[in-house]
Amino acid sequence: MSNLDKDQVIEKFTEAYKAAHGKAPTIEAKGGWYSVNGEKNVRLAALEEMTSELSSGSASEKPAAAPKEASKAKAKPAAKAKPAKKKTKSNFSVKAYWAEQIESRNPGSKQPR
């Protein structure tokens, strides 16, 4: 496992992020974990991998995926517009069921309170 310099990795990531998104990220560090813009916490090695992804240009694919997610979100409310099945009220009662069970096992017995 290689030794990573925290400051260098964060600096390179910030530069790559600025180049890809046009603004600086907010990086919060806590206990060896780093949160970029309040998203999922990752380790320093993952930040280094994300730097190489941002530098290679695969970050341009991520915004393209966002409209697909938006179209999926639009499709879901339309699917929910279908009428829901109404629950019919059942005549089943647990109290009555156990009363029948007690009566069938011990004819002439009383029900418990």
BALOBA-1460 file (C-alpha; in Angstrom, 3 decimals):
// residues 113
<rec num="1" residu="m" x="0.000" y="0.000" z="0.000"/>
<rec num="2" residu="s" x="1.451" y="3.342" z="-0.977"/>
<rec num="3" residu="n" x="1.787" y="6.261" z="1.360"/>
<rec num="4" residu="l" x="-0.434" y="9.103" z="0.193"/>
<rec num="5" residu="d" x="0.185" y="12.705" z="1.146"/>
<rec num="6" residu="k" x="-3.175" y="14.065" z="2.263"/>
<rec num="7" residu="d" x="-2.527" y="17.656" z="1.198"/>
<rec num="8" residu="q" x="-1.268" y="16.715" z="-2.265"/>
<rec num="9" residu="v" x="-4.175" y="14.379" z="-2.966"/>
<rec num="10" residu="i" x="-6.752" y="16.953" z="-1.841"/>
<rec num="11" residu="e" x="-5.059" y="19.683" z="-3.906"/>
<rec num="12" residu="k" x="-4.992" y="17.522" z="-7.053"/>
<rec num="13" residu="f" x="-8.616" y="16.494" z="-6.508"/>
<rec num="14" residu="t" x="-9.683" y="20.122" z="-6.061"/>
<rec num="15" residu="e" x="-7.944" y="21.145" z="-9.308"/>
<rec num="16" residu="a" x="-9.494" y="18.256" z="-11.255"/>
<rec num="17" residu="y" x="-12.932" y="18.981" z="-9.795"/>
<rec num="18" residu="k" x="-12.661" y="22.682" z="-10.715"/>
<rec num="19" residu="a" x="-11.678" y="21.742" z="-14.274"/>
<rec num="20" residu="a" x="-14.584" y="19.305" z="-14.623"/>
<rec num="21" residu="h" x="-17.368" y="21.215" z="-12.827"/>
<rec num="22" residu="g" x="-16.220" y="24.831" z="-12.884"/>
<rec num="23" residu="k" x="-16.392" y="25.343" z="-9.127"/>
<rec num="24" residu="a" x="-14.404" y="24.267" z="-6.102"/>
<rec num="25" residu="p" x="-15.699" y="21.340" z="-4.035"/>
<rec num="26" residu="t" x="-16.282" y="21.498" z="-0.306"/>
<rec num="27" residu="i" x="-14.275" y="18.743" z="1.317"/>
<rec num="28" residu="e" x="-14.948" y="17.809" z="4.927"/>
<rec num="29" residu="a" x="-12.469" y="15.544" z="6.705"/>
<rec num="30" residu="k" x="-13.358" y="13.529" z="9.767"/>
<rec num="31" residu="g" x="-11.453" y="10.568" z="11.151"/>
<rec num="32" residu="g" x="-9.695" y="9.624" z="7.909"/>
<rec num="33" residu="w" x="-12.889" y="9.874" z="5.867"/>
<rec num="34" residu="y" x="-13.547" y="12.654" z="3.369"/>
<rec num="35" residu="s" x="-16.935" y="13.956" z="2.289"/>
<rec num="36" residu="v" x="-17.065" y="15.838" z="-1.025"/>
<rec num="37" residu="n" x="-19.977" y="18.307" z="-1.204"/>
<rec num="38" residu="g" x="-21.789" y="16.462" z="1.581"/>
<rec num="39" residu="e" x="-22.030" y="13.223" z="-0.395"/>
<rec num="40" residu="k" x="-20.861" y="9.742" z="0.540"/>
<rec num="41" residu="n" x="-17.779" y="9.544" z="2.784"/>
<rec num="42" residu="v" x="-14.702" y="8.076" z="1.080"/>
<rec num="43" residu="r" x="-11.110" y="7.315" z="2.010"/>
<rec num="44" residu="l" x="-8.073" y="9.183" z="0.677"/>
<rec num="45" residu="a" x="-7.318" y="6.427" z="-1.862"/>
<rec num="46" residu="a" x="-10.827" y="6.806" z="-3.290"/>
<rec num="47" residu="l" x="-10.248" y="10.553" z="-3.648"/>
<rec num="48" residu="e" x="-7.138" y="9.758" z="-5.653"/>
<rec num="49" residu="e" x="-9.151" y="7.430" z="-7.912"/>
<rec num="50" residu="m" x="-11.826" y="10.081" z="-8.333"/>
<rec num="51" residu="t" x="-9.089" y="12.544" z="-9.331"/>
<rec num="52" residu="s" x="-7.952" y="10.256" z="-12.138"/>
<rec num="53" residu="e" x="-11.569" y="9.784" z="-13.277"/>
<rec num="54" residu="l" x="-12.182" y="13.534" z="-13.323"/>
<rec num="55" residu="s" x="-8.922" y="14.120" z="-15.202"/>
<rec num="56" residu="s" x="-9.664" y="11.444" z="-17.805"/>
<rec num="57" residu="g" x="-12.970" y="13.078" z="-18.743"/>
<rec num="58" residu="s" x="-15.369" y="10.434" z="-17.481"/>
<rec num="59" residu="a" x="-16.948" y="13.178" z="-15.366"/>
<rec num="60" residu="s" x="-18.692" y="14.395" z="-18.518"/>
<rec num="61" residu="e" x="-20.650" y="11.124" z="-18.504"/>
<rec num="62" residu="k" x="-22.050" y="11.732" z="-15.024"/>
<rec num="63" residu="p" x="-24.064" y="14.866" z="-15.970"/>
<rec num="64" residu="a" x="-25.411" y="12.960" z="-18.963"/>
<rec num="65" residu="a" x="-26.776" y="10.340" z="-16.558"/>
<rec num="66" residu="a" x="-28.623" y="12.999" z="-14.563"/>
<rec num="67" residu="p" x="-31.285" y="13.674" z="-17.254"/>
<rec num="68" residu="k" x="-31.949" y="9.936" z="-17.466"/>
<rec num="69" residu="e" x="-32.589" y="9.881" z="-13.729"/>
<rec num="70" residu="a" x="-34.864" y="12.899" z="-14.085"/>
<rec num="71" residu="s" x="-36.890" y="11.163" z="-16.804"/>
<rec num="72" residu="k" x="-37.215" y="8.102" z="-14.576"/>
<rec num="73" residu="a" x="-38.417" y="10.312" z="-11.750"/>
<rec num="74" residu="k" x="-41.031" y="11.833" z="-14.051"/>
<rec num="75" residu="a" x="-42.215" y="8.394" z="-15.147"/>
<rec num="76" residu="k" x="-42.718" y="7.115" z="-11.614"/>
<rec num="77" residu="p" x="-45.384" y="9.640" z="-10.525"/>
<rec num="78" residu="a" x="-47.382" y="8.807" z="-13.637"/>
<rec num="79" residu="a" x="-47.280" y="5.143" z="-12.652"/>
<rec num="80" residu="k" x="-48.472" y="6.009" z="-9.156"/>
<rec num="81" residu="a" x="-51.509" y="7.790" z="-10.600"/>
<rec num="82" residu="k" x="-53.207" y="4.425" z="-11.128"/>
<rec num="83" residu="p" x="-56.070" y="3.806" z="-8.731"/>
<rec num="84" residu="a" x="-55.000" y="1.834" z="-5.707"/>
<rec num="85" residu="k" x="-56.811" y="-1.311" z="-4.686"/>
<rec num="86" residu="k" x="-59.212" y="-0.671" z="-1.856"/>
<rec num="87" residu="k" x="-58.972" y="-2.974" z="1.093"/>
<rec num="88" residu="t" x="-62.239" y="-4.632" z="1.942"/>
<rec num="89" residu="k" x="-63.145" y="-4.880" z="5.562"/>
<rec num="90" residu="s" x="-62.962" y="-8.431" z="6.820"/>
<rec num="91" residu="n" x="-65.357" y="-9.933" z="9.308"/>
<rec num="92" residu="f" x="-62.510" y="-11.846" z="10.951"/>
<rec num="93" residu="s" x="-61.965" y="-11.158" z="14.644"/>
<rec num="94" residu="v" x="-59.126" y="-12.604" z="16.692"/>
<rec num="95" residu="k" x="-61.228" y="-12.427" z="19.843"/>
<rec num="96" residu="a" x="-64.049" y="-14.404" z="18.225"/>
<rec num="97" residu="y" x="-61.576" y="-16.914" z="16.742"/>
<rec num="98" residu="w" x="-60.085" y="-17.726" z="20.143"/>
<rec num="99" residu="a" x="-63.502" y="-17.874" z="21.743"/>
<rec num="100" residu="e" x="-64.438" y="-20.553" z="19.196"/>
<rec num="101" residu="q" x="-61.167" y="-22.427" z="19.816"/>
<rec num="102" residu="i" x="-61.664" y="-22.493" z="23.584"/>
<rec num="103" residu="e" x="-65.301" y="-23.556" z="23.228"/>
<rec num="104" residu="s" x="-64.419" y="-26.370" z="20.789"/>
<rec num="105" residu="r" x="-61.610" y="-27.746" z="23.005"/>
<rec num="106" residu="n" x="-63.495" y="-27.509" z="26.310"/>
<rec num="107" residu="p" x="-67.262" y="-27.454" z="25.862"/>
<rec num="108" residu="g" x="-69.011" y="-25.487" z="28.606"/>
<rec num="109" residu="s" x="-65.918" y="-23.519" z="29.661"/>
<rec num="110" residu="k" x="-65.872" y="-19.783" z="30.184"/>
<rec num="111" residu="q" x="-63.814" y="-17.333" z="28.181"/>
<rec num="112" residu="p" x="-60.948" y="-15.583" z="29.936"/>
<rec num="113" residu="r" x="-61.375" y="-11.948" z="30.698"/>
